Structure formats: C-alpha cells, structure tokens
Amino acid sequence: MHRFFRTALALASAAILVSACNIPPASHYADAPGVGGLRLIGEQRIALKYAFEGTTVGGLSGIDYDAANNSWVMESDDRSEINPARFYRAALDYDSEKFSGVTLKSVHFFTQPDGSRYPNLAHAKLEQGDQVPDIETIRVDPHDGSLWYGSEGNRKVGLHPFVRHADSGGHYLATLPTPAMFNVSKNEVGSRNNMSFEALSFASDGKSLWLGMEAALYQDGPLATPDNGSVVRITRLDRAGKVLGQYAYPIEPVASRPAPGREADNGVSEILAVNDHQVLVVERAGVANADGLYTNHVRIYEMETDGATDIQAIPALAGATYVPARKRLLLDLEKIGLPRVDNIEGISWGPRLENGRRSLVMISDDNFNPQQVTQILAFEVL
C-alpha cells in the first residue's frame, strides 16, 4: 500500500462485476527472451469497497495467475483492520482484442503458524509471536500451486518484514529465511517503515525467488526525490533462503514535484522475472497536490543483472563502489491513453493469447480510498 494512504475506513458495498469466460491455461514461468514491448488490450475496474462474501474488496496490491486452475489470485494489503488478511480468486475475461470483465470467485484468509488468522494491531499479542500483516505481494508456486507472499512488517512496533509459504487456501506452511540486513531496528539501519518487502517473483525456472525492496535501506542512502534517484536491493534466494545473488537497482527521481508542504515518493511496487537474468520492475511514484490528492507516475522497466555487482556482502551501499543493474524503460503508463493511472502495485504473466503471444496483467491498490480506483489492465506481450 502506498505509504501516504493509511486511514481508518468504513465498510460499503457497490456495483456488480462483469462475468468472465474461460481462457486456456498456460505456463507463465517458462524461460523467455526479453520483452520487446507491451500493447494495452483493455481495462476493467472493481467498484470501490465492493462487498463480496462478507468482506470488503480493496487494497489489491498483488496479483498472480494460477495456470493449473485457470484462475487469478489477488491479495489485499488490509492489515486485518476491515477484514482479516486475505486473498481472492478471480476470473479475468480477455483476449487479444478486448478485456470484457472480472468475476470474483472466492475469498480465502491467510493464517499464522498456530492456525489463527492474522490480527490487527489493536488485537495482536506481539509478546506471543503474533504478526500484524501488511501483505503486499503474492505468487503462485509453479511446482504445486501453493502460495508465497511477502509482508512489510511494522518498524514502529518492531515487527520484521517476512516472506511466508502457504497452501493454496492460505494456510501457513513455512517462513522463508531472509537476510538480517532487511530487519527493522530502533536505529536508522535496516528497513524503513512500510517500505520493505513490496515485490516477489519466482525465477523463470521456478526453483528460486526474487525479492524486491520498495525503497532503500537506511544504510544504502536517502529516498528518491524530484531531484535525485535512489537505490534498492533486489535479491535472489533459493527455496531454503540461501542468497544466490543480490543487485542494486537504481530508482528514478520522482517524476514531478509536490505542492508546497506536501509529499512525494518513488519506489519499487512489484517485480516479475522474465528469464534467468532479466526482471521487470514496476516503479510507482505518488505526488500530492495542494489538496492532498495524488498523481501516480508508473513506469515499467526491464532490469538486466548480467554485468552487475553481487552486493550481498556490501553492508552499506552509501559510499560503496559497485556496478548497479542496468535498466531499460519498457512502458510509461501515462503515455498509453488511459483515462487515469492509479497506484499500480501488482503485475503478473497471464495465459497465452489465441495468437500465441503471452499476456500480462497489472492491478492497482486503491487503499479503500474514494479518490482512487482498483484498475486491472491487460496487455499483449510483444
């Protein structure tokens, strides 16, 4: 969730979603050449605070395609404040010509190691090991259809970010060990609050995972501003948590300036492996105007790790010598004719289209905010 939109929210219901048709399943983690481009097929939206099976839909900050079941998983980053931490399964109806609709099929709740649902901060027993969820990313395991998801933790109460493995229904299986450098601290070292594990992707071979930070660690330098960029660590780990490689990804300066006294940021909101050495990176900036309303600048880059320094042994990037990953601008969402660009936080490969090309889908996190929308965008991969 974009860090400027945390607020108390009331429940509400809204309009009906369009039904979907079958799309043939396909493996979306097969190794592939670099992406030449993306062509927008169409957009669908889920109504604000849409009521579904006793829950309020919103905050959809992660999406992935489950090829075995021809369905999509979409997680909410609700910190169990409206409903317990959860994900939805859905059908998306699109082909190479049009995107016709979205249908929610079911809702599932994540569980902690003891089998309980995640509590909100007010009800969490932190001294007994409860975690307060801030789940920002989700992936379907290409080997068995289980789920992996990442949470940003909560620096204010000493909760570290984590990556967990769950079965297809969201029930806890294991926690993936992650490097201690990402832990939170009372000092200005480690992860910043609400700016840590935002991005996750299986590698193209399905044997390892890429884990992306939203923003720089304290020791790696300052955050992005309209005048200067920043840097984040993107790490490849095996399924036991061994670091296979870690790379410095350079973030662009914020694309516009906020009104006086207002805020702006830019960070990584999701990643998606293309092949063994290239990863798509979503850079999403939010810039506030005088009324506190945000403009989102969203760009998709292709990150190239070949030739970059493996930085896992560099404790602080600020002042260090290293070669960052190269990047190539693939798509600027403000330049493809959309009526608006919202807070894009999820990206996933989809099934093959009828013309044989891959598809790709993005989703925005509306923060349950009436000034935002949940938009789902379908693309043809060129």
PAFI-323611 format. One line per 4 residues: number of its first residue (from 1); their letters; for each residue x, y, z of C-alpha. Coordinates in nm, 3 decimals. Example, Ala and Ser with C-alpha at 12.3 -4.5 7.8 and 13.67 -1.06 7.14 Angstrom:
! residues 2
1> AS> 1.230,-0.450,0.780 ~ 1.367,-0.106,0.714
This chain:
! residues 382
1> MHRF> 0.000,0.000,0.000 ~ 0.126,0.345,-0.085 ~ 0.257,0.482,0.243 ~ 0.060,0.808,0.233
5> FRTA> -0.285,0.649,0.228 ~ -0.318,0.471,0.563 ~ -0.652,0.567,0.713 ~ -0.949,0.430,0.905
9> LALA> -1.215,0.314,0.662 ~ -1.585,0.235,0.675 ~ -1.747,-0.061,0.502 ~ -1.956,-0.006,0.193
13> SAAI> -2.091,-0.210,-0.097 ~ -2.102,-0.127,-0.466 ~ -2.179,-0.236,-0.818 ~ -2.176,-0.576,-0.989
17> LVSA> -1.871,-0.716,-1.167 ~ -1.887,-0.840,-1.523 ~ -1.869,-1.218,-1.563 ~ -1.575,-1.388,-1.730
21> CNIP> -1.521,-1.667,-1.980 ~ -1.264,-1.945,-1.999 ~ -0.907,-1.870,-2.100 ~ -0.682,-2.167,-2.180
25> PASH> -0.419,-2.218,-1.909 ~ -0.051,-2.187,-1.990 ~ 0.278,-2.191,-1.805 ~ 0.378,-1.832,-1.732
29> YADA> 0.717,-1.907,-1.581 ~ 0.875,-2.067,-1.884 ~ 1.210,-1.907,-1.974 ~ 1.171,-1.640,-2.237
33> PGVG> 1.364,-1.376,-2.430 ~ 1.346,-1.014,-2.320 ~ 1.018,-0.829,-2.362 ~ 1.001,-0.620,-2.678
37> GLRL> 0.702,-0.416,-2.568 ~ 0.353,-0.419,-2.420 ~ 0.029,-0.338,-2.602 ~ -0.271,-0.240,-2.391
41> IGEQ> -0.571,-0.465,-2.456 ~ -0.808,-0.301,-2.213 ~ -0.904,-0.201,-1.860 ~ -1.158,-0.321,-1.608
45> RIAL> -1.232,-0.184,-1.260 ~ -1.364,-0.327,-0.937 ~ -1.605,-0.092,-0.767 ~ -1.498,0.090,-0.451
49> KYAF> -1.544,-0.121,-0.136 ~ -1.721,-0.391,-0.334 ~ -1.891,-0.634,-0.093 ~ -1.803,-0.999,-0.155
53> EGTT> -1.876,-1.298,0.070 ~ -1.876,-1.089,0.385 ~ -1.561,-0.895,0.301 ~ -1.482,-0.555,0.154
57> VGGL> -1.273,-0.574,-0.161 ~ -0.988,-0.325,-0.192 ~ -0.621,-0.269,-0.132 ~ -0.536,-0.522,-0.404
61> SGID> -0.159,-0.490,-0.408 ~ -0.058,-0.826,-0.558 ~ -0.180,-1.050,-0.839 ~ -0.067,-1.377,-0.997
65> YDAA> -0.204,-1.628,-1.245 ~ -0.269,-1.986,-1.135 ~ -0.230,-2.176,-1.461 ~ -0.335,-2.513,-1.319
69> NNSW> -0.675,-2.375,-1.214 ~ -0.708,-2.106,-1.481 ~ -0.770,-1.850,-1.207 ~ -0.609,-1.541,-1.064
73> VMES> -0.511,-1.475,-0.703 ~ -0.530,-1.117,-0.578 ~ -0.425,-1.029,-0.223 ~ -0.543,-0.737,-0.015
77> DDRS> -0.298,-0.539,0.197 ~ -0.569,-0.470,0.453 ~ -0.384,-0.503,0.785 ~ -0.677,-0.707,0.921
81> EINP> -0.843,-0.375,1.004 ~ -1.152,-0.417,0.785 ~ -1.145,-0.796,0.747 ~ -0.872,-1.048,0.831
85> ARFY> -0.575,-1.062,0.592 ~ -0.699,-1.234,0.277 ~ -0.676,-1.303,-0.093 ~ -0.935,-1.352,-0.363
89> RAAL> -0.956,-1.590,-0.655 ~ -1.098,-1.443,-0.972 ~ -1.153,-1.498,-1.343 ~ -1.045,-1.237,-1.598
93> DYDS> -1.219,-1.235,-1.935 ~ -0.983,-1.103,-2.203 ~ -0.839,-1.198,-2.540 ~ -0.611,-1.012,-2.781
97> EKFS> -0.893,-0.777,-2.885 ~ -1.074,-0.680,-2.564 ~ -1.091,-0.706,-2.187 ~ -1.454,-0.781,-2.108
101> GVTL> -1.481,-0.837,-1.736 ~ -1.371,-0.957,-1.394 ~ -1.551,-1.209,-1.174 ~ -1.457,-1.277,-0.814
105> KSVH> -1.492,-1.649,-0.733 ~ -1.388,-1.694,-0.369 ~ -1.214,-1.535,-0.071 ~ -0.953,-1.705,0.148
109> FFTQ> -0.787,-1.595,0.471 ~ -0.418,-1.624,0.549 ~ -0.323,-1.799,0.872 ~ -0.034,-1.774,1.115
113> PDGS> 0.179,-2.074,1.222 ~ -0.067,-2.158,1.502 ~ -0.357,-2.174,1.256 ~ -0.517,-1.846,1.363
117> RYPN> -0.598,-1.564,1.125 ~ -0.375,-1.258,1.135 ~ -0.493,-0.998,1.392 ~ -0.486,-0.623,1.354
121> LAHA> -0.251,-0.418,1.567 ~ -0.514,-0.344,1.831 ~ -0.572,-0.715,1.896 ~ -0.226,-0.859,1.830
125> KLEQ> -0.041,-1.038,2.110 ~ 0.304,-0.937,1.996 ~ 0.472,-1.090,2.301 ~ 0.325,-1.428,2.198
129> GDQV> 0.453,-1.408,1.842 ~ 0.156,-1.258,1.660 ~ 0.236,-1.079,1.335 ~ 0.039,-0.783,1.210
133> PDIE> 0.003,-0.836,0.834 ~ 0.095,-0.587,0.566 ~ 0.086,-0.828,0.275 ~ 0.200,-0.654,-0.042
137> TIRV> 0.285,-0.931,-0.286 ~ 0.173,-1.286,-0.369 ~ 0.291,-1.559,-0.606 ~ 0.160,-1.900,-0.709
141> DPHD> 0.422,-2.172,-0.684 ~ 0.465,-2.314,-1.037 ~ 0.556,-2.655,-0.891 ~ 0.248,-2.729,-0.682
145> GSLW> 0.008,-2.433,-0.680 ~ 0.088,-2.330,-0.324 ~ 0.132,-1.962,-0.239 ~ 0.422,-1.741,-0.134
149> YGSE> 0.360,-1.391,0.000 ~ 0.553,-1.101,0.145 ~ 0.467,-0.864,0.429 ~ 0.635,-0.532,0.508
153> GNRK> 0.627,-0.578,0.885 ~ 0.591,-0.278,1.113 ~ 0.902,-0.090,1.223 ~ 0.706,0.115,1.476
157> VGLH> 0.636,-0.195,1.688 ~ 0.947,-0.393,1.597 ~ 0.793,-0.640,1.350 ~ 1.035,-0.752,1.079
161> PFVR> 0.925,-0.796,0.717 ~ 0.876,-1.158,0.614 ~ 0.810,-1.397,0.328 ~ 0.583,-1.692,0.403
165> HADS> 0.474,-2.006,0.222 ~ 0.109,-2.117,0.241 ~ -0.103,-2.385,0.081 ~ -0.345,-2.294,-0.196
169> GGHY> -0.603,-2.193,0.065 ~ -0.370,-1.957,0.251 ~ -0.287,-2.189,0.544 ~ 0.064,-2.141,0.682
173> LATL> 0.335,-2.385,0.575 ~ 0.670,-2.215,0.645 ~ 0.860,-1.888,0.672 ~ 1.140,-1.822,0.424
177> PTPA> 1.464,-1.711,0.594 ~ 1.564,-1.368,0.464 ~ 1.886,-1.169,0.517 ~ 1.918,-0.995,0.855
181> MFNV> 2.003,-0.668,0.677 ~ 1.631,-0.633,0.600 ~ 1.521,-0.647,0.963 ~ 1.386,-0.337,1.132
185> SKNE> 1.574,-0.161,1.408 ~ 1.527,0.117,1.660 ~ 1.829,0.281,1.498 ~ 1.847,0.413,1.143
189> VGSR> 1.962,0.087,0.991 ~ 1.772,-0.182,0.803 ~ 1.426,-0.143,0.653 ~ 1.230,0.179,0.666
193> NNMS> 0.872,0.158,0.792 ~ 0.622,0.046,0.527 ~ 0.894,0.045,0.260 ~ 1.038,-0.306,0.266
197> FEAL> 0.917,-0.635,0.111 ~ 0.693,-0.499,-0.163 ~ 0.787,-0.728,-0.451 ~ 0.823,-1.101,-0.511
201> SFAS> 0.857,-1.322,-0.818 ~ 0.953,-1.677,-0.893 ~ 1.259,-1.705,-1.113 ~ 1.192,-1.827,-1.464
205> DGKS> 1.295,-2.182,-1.373 ~ 1.059,-2.189,-1.072 ~ 1.340,-2.307,-0.845 ~ 1.421,-1.977,-0.673
209> LWLG> 1.259,-1.645,-0.591 ~ 1.336,-1.280,-0.650 ~ 1.260,-1.047,-0.357 ~ 1.240,-0.671,-0.409
213> MEAA> 1.255,-0.386,-0.160 ~ 1.026,-0.087,-0.210 ~ 1.286,0.166,-0.101 ~ 1.646,0.198,0.011
217> LYQD> 1.767,0.059,0.340 ~ 1.877,0.336,0.575 ~ 2.242,0.243,0.524 ~ 2.207,0.241,0.146
221> GPLA> 2.123,0.609,0.112 ~ 1.832,0.854,0.103 ~ 1.493,0.808,-0.061 ~ 1.415,0.933,-0.411
225> TPDN> 1.321,1.300,-0.454 ~ 1.229,1.510,-0.759 ~ 1.598,1.599,-0.786 ~ 1.767,1.268,-0.711
229> GSVV> 1.705,0.898,-0.756 ~ 1.773,0.623,-0.507 ~ 1.869,0.258,-0.498 ~ 1.704,-0.062,-0.375
233> RITR> 1.826,-0.417,-0.329 ~ 1.671,-0.693,-0.537 ~ 1.770,-1.036,-0.409 ~ 1.752,-1.387,-0.550
237> LDRA> 1.705,-1.665,-0.292 ~ 1.663,-2.038,-0.317 ~ 1.367,-2.208,-0.152 ~ 1.565,-2.256,0.170
241> GKVL> 1.653,-1.885,0.191 ~ 2.014,-1.904,0.065 ~ 2.105,-1.584,-0.119 ~ 2.201,-1.669,-0.476
245> GQYA> 2.265,-1.310,-0.577 ~ 2.174,-0.954,-0.484 ~ 2.178,-0.649,-0.708 ~ 2.144,-0.274,-0.673
249> YPIE> 1.854,-0.141,-0.878 ~ 1.865,0.236,-0.945 ~ 1.532,0.415,-0.891 ~ 1.447,0.724,-1.095
253> PVAS> 1.389,1.066,-0.936 ~ 1.023,1.142,-0.862 ~ 0.866,1.243,-1.194 ~ 0.701,1.566,-1.071
257> RPAP> 0.707,1.799,-0.773 ~ 0.452,1.804,-0.490 ~ 0.274,2.117,-0.379 ~ 0.448,2.313,-0.102
261> GREA> 0.426,2.121,0.223 ~ 0.306,1.803,0.051 ~ 0.485,1.474,-0.005 ~ 0.610,1.270,-0.299
265> DNGV> 0.796,0.942,-0.336 ~ 0.906,0.683,-0.589 ~ 0.974,0.318,-0.522 ~ 0.951,-0.039,-0.648
269> SEIL> 0.597,-0.172,-0.613 ~ 0.643,-0.514,-0.781 ~ 0.884,-0.726,-0.985 ~ 0.835,-1.006,-1.238
273> AVND> 1.106,-1.240,-1.369 ~ 1.141,-1.252,-1.748 ~ 1.426,-1.503,-1.777 ~ 1.733,-1.603,-1.581
277> HQVL> 1.893,-1.258,-1.592 ~ 1.615,-1.006,-1.661 ~ 1.336,-0.886,-1.430 ~ 1.053,-0.643,-1.494
281> VVER> 1.037,-0.372,-1.228 ~ 0.735,-0.152,-1.156 ~ 0.839,0.193,-1.039 ~ 0.543,0.375,-0.888
285> AGVA> 0.556,0.735,-0.771 ~ 0.289,0.925,-0.579 ~ 0.289,1.305,-0.582 ~ 0.047,1.513,-0.374
289> NADG> -0.109,1.839,-0.493 ~ -0.223,2.129,-0.274 ~ -0.548,1.947,-0.190 ~ -0.366,1.632,-0.085
293> LYTN> -0.476,1.440,-0.396 ~ -0.215,1.217,-0.556 ~ -0.093,1.182,-0.910 ~ 0.063,0.844,-0.981
297> HVRI> 0.353,0.806,-1.221 ~ 0.400,0.440,-1.314 ~ 0.675,0.307,-1.536 ~ 0.777,-0.048,-1.620
301> YEME> 1.148,-0.114,-1.661 ~ 1.342,-0.421,-1.766 ~ 1.629,-0.481,-1.523 ~ 1.940,-0.660,-1.651
305> TDGA> 2.153,-0.837,-1.389 ~ 2.430,-0.958,-1.621 ~ 2.737,-0.747,-1.550 ~ 2.603,-0.606,-1.222
309> TDIQ> 2.788,-0.645,-0.892 ~ 2.659,-0.906,-0.649 ~ 2.620,-0.675,-0.348 ~ 2.511,-0.927,-0.083
313> AIPA> 2.840,-0.881,0.107 ~ 2.826,-0.499,0.094 ~ 2.661,-0.393,0.422 ~ 2.601,-0.031,0.315
317> LAGA> 2.573,0.093,-0.042 ~ 2.612,0.460,0.051 ~ 2.972,0.542,-0.040 ~ 3.047,0.191,-0.168
321> TYVP> 3.184,0.105,-0.512 ~ 2.969,-0.130,-0.718 ~ 2.809,-0.170,-1.061 ~ 2.429,-0.137,-1.044
325> ARKR> 2.194,-0.337,-1.262 ~ 2.121,-0.184,-1.599 ~ 1.763,-0.089,-1.681 ~ 1.557,-0.015,-1.989
329> LLLD> 1.227,0.173,-1.997 ~ 0.965,-0.065,-2.133 ~ 0.641,0.125,-2.074 ~ 0.525,0.458,-1.933
333> LEKI> 0.161,0.410,-1.832 ~ 0.091,0.781,-1.868 ~ 0.154,0.754,-2.243 ~ -0.083,0.474,-2.349
337> GLPR> -0.415,0.658,-2.348 ~ -0.556,0.553,-2.012 ~ -0.809,0.797,-1.861 ~ -0.611,0.776,-1.537
341> VDNI> -0.319,0.588,-1.391 ~ -0.369,0.473,-1.036 ~ -0.147,0.310,-0.774 ~ -0.021,0.008,-0.971
345> EGIS> 0.122,-0.247,-0.727 ~ 0.072,-0.587,-0.892 ~ 0.198,-0.741,-1.216 ~ 0.175,-1.096,-1.347
349> WGPR> 0.221,-1.304,-1.657 ~ -0.110,-1.434,-1.788 ~ -0.210,-1.716,-2.022 ~ -0.115,-1.729,-2.387
353> LENG> -0.347,-1.535,-2.614 ~ -0.515,-1.700,-2.911 ~ -0.244,-1.551,-3.137 ~ 0.024,-1.738,-2.939
357> RRSL> 0.167,-1.437,-2.760 ~ 0.194,-1.408,-2.385 ~ -0.032,-1.177,-2.188 ~ 0.047,-0.965,-1.885
361> VMIS> -0.183,-0.811,-1.623 ~ -0.141,-0.525,-1.377 ~ -0.357,-0.422,-1.082 ~ -0.381,-0.108,-0.869
365> DDNF> -0.420,-0.076,-0.493 ~ -0.700,0.173,-0.423 ~ -0.620,0.192,-0.049 ~ -1.000,0.171,0.006
369> NPQQ> -0.990,0.539,-0.084 ~ -1.283,0.703,-0.272 ~ -1.034,0.924,-0.456 ~ -0.873,0.617,-0.614
373> VTQI> -0.979,0.317,-0.821 ~ -0.899,-0.053,-0.847 ~ -0.799,-0.085,-1.212 ~ -0.695,-0.408,-1.380
377> LAFE> -0.503,-0.372,-1.706 ~ -0.448,-0.649,-1.962 ~ -0.160,-0.634,-2.211 ~ -0.031,-0.832,-2.505
381> VL> 0.342,-0.903,-2.478 ~ 0.525,-0.810,-2.797
